[in-house]
């Protein structure tokens, strides 16, 4: 499966260690990241459901 971006984007690759450090410094980061991932998961699922 591949995707095509609709516009310019910037990608950052973070190690698990860096993410854990960010969470330790700012616990709300984990909640915000979780919310973004869940929204994206739902959008992907909706798109896949519409193809079937």
HELIX and SHEET records of a PDB file:
HELIX    1   1 UNK A   16  UNK A   25  1                                  10    
HELIX    2   2 UNK A   28  UNK A   51  1                                  24    
END                                                                             
